[in-house]
Amino acid sequence: MTKLDVLLLEGIHPVAEEALQAAGHRVKKVSGALKEDELIAQLEGVHLLGIRSKTNVTQRVLESAAAKDLLAIGAFCIGTNQVALEAAMRRGVAVFNAPFSNTRSVAELVIAEIVMLSRELGDRDIEMHRGVWRKTASGSREVRGKTLGVVGYGHIGTQVGILAEFFGMRVLFYDVAARLPLGNTQLCSTLDAVLEQSDFVTFHVPETPQTRLMVGPEQLAKMKKGACLINASRGTVVDVDALAEAVRSGHLHGAAVDVYPAEPESSDARDFKTPLQGLHNVILTPHIGGSTLEAQENIGREVSSSLVRYAATGATGASVNFPHVELGSTGGAWRLTHVHQNVPGVLRDVNRVISDAGANIHAQLLSTNADIGYLIIDVDSQVAEQVVAGLRALPTTIIARAV
């Protein structure tokens, strides 16, 4: 197997470095996030790049001369909106993430915040640190018997719903995709139906044009008076100015927010501002929903495993921007991978290159999307280099390599 150079940024869990080194790859680490020009400066000779949520891999980065050797990007987090996915695909760079590894961590935070908001614990905590002893039951309620609305009933939303039912809560959900309700959870056909019936509403949706500012003044006005809103999904989902006004006016009893429209790049910034600061019964956390030791270790293990498998076998089953291809080992052969433009005649040309080299094809698997094709080929080892050279000479080739 070819040994590759790896760059890991943003304090990715050590388990990832260990896995990549155990596979024989050379790993360099940088503790923080890098800006665009800094990233370009560091990419020379790098084959595999590992990032978290603060480093933006833009089209300019991907098209730079420094990124000419880049084969794959591992996003050691849930989302991949910090990566120009289409530009990466066109460059032949596969992108992997860990969409489910921090599910439990986020779900537990949401449940904790439901209890805290119901008991106004955030305010009591601040008062006690200031020396104020305010022993009161005013505004403090049990969560048992209350209704939780879950918007986005994917892996996190379903776990939140299950945990909430253990607390004796009634759970409703809304999702644009067809989802099977778990437990006693009830499906609502519209977002408005969830907002109007719920004592707590929690959001677990991706960042898309459809979810951008999906909650504004109109939606907040439809929520029950005295309800609470929780957003641990994406900062662009909720209009924070409108949310602040809804809390300030008393229409909402409180809110818990973990994500923001604009977030500091540094993990120790001292100048963060949001309209939600200083409001009664508002819990603010610095995008730590998935930041538990267990979640970060799981993410480190999952993404590094995807990168190791891609480097060793060409497997793209976990990629977010490539056709999914996984080919079992045929034994006694040399594996080649070929990323190419999806135009007619490519497979004919590829097979002609292999035939001209006098190679025997042990196995071959191709998958395409609208833009690219991805092909894994096992051929006789003695002509592998000749075949790779021939494939690289084809005008439709984006990347050809022997793994």
ABEGO torsion letter per residue (X at the ends): XBBBBBBBBGGBBAAAAAAAAAAGBBBBBBABBBBAAAAAAAABGBABBBBBAABBBBAAAAABAAAAABABBBBBBABAAABBAAAAAAAGBBBBBBAAAAAAAAAAAAAAAAAAAAAGAAAAAAAAAAGBBBBBABGBBBABGBBBBBBGBBAAAAAAAAAAAAAGBBBBBBBABBBBBBEABBBBABAAAAAAABABBBBBBBBBAAABGABBAAAAAABBBGBBBBBABBAAABBAAAAAAAAAAGABAEBBBABBABBBABAABAABBBAABGBBGBBBBBGAAABBAAAAAAAAAAAAAAAAAAAAAGBAAABAABBBBBBBBAEGBBBBBBBBBBBBGAAAAAAAAAAAAGBBBABBBBBBBAABBBBBBBBBAAAAAAAAAAAAABAABABBBBX
